[in-house]
């Protein structure tokens, strides 16, 4: 083995080791939660928001051509949101502006992400996967405001429903 080949092999192995250490650090040290596909939750037909406790919400977001159900979600600042995402028709994607939430909505499956919204404001939700002719109009929003301490009655479903 030539000297240059050995040098490249050592450099490659070192870089892989550094990347592994950084991956473990981001997962454990920074508490980065990677989005996952949830297999113990059945796909759902309608969207809803359930308040599980003070500042804790379960959001069941359904993607359809060409809207999200519910289209508007209201929560107070500092809320922890467990987001369950499904699709009823075709593959969609969601991106929540100002967060690291970026999920695919695949028919027949449920994807999960957890997000904490500290700042007041409007967090727009966009579909980032082409889903047909009305794709450019597919948007929703999460409104974080102090006066939104209770989720609007239209979006709130009693726990256990």
Secondary structure, 3 states (H helix, E strand, C coil): CCHHHHHHHHHHHHHHHHHHHHHHHHHHHCCCCCCEEECCCCCCCCCEEEEEECCEEEEEEEEECCEEECCEEEECCCEEEEEEEEECCCCEEEEECCCCCEEEECECCEEEEEEEECCCEEEEEEECCCCCCCHHHCEEEEEECHHHCCCCCCCECCCCC
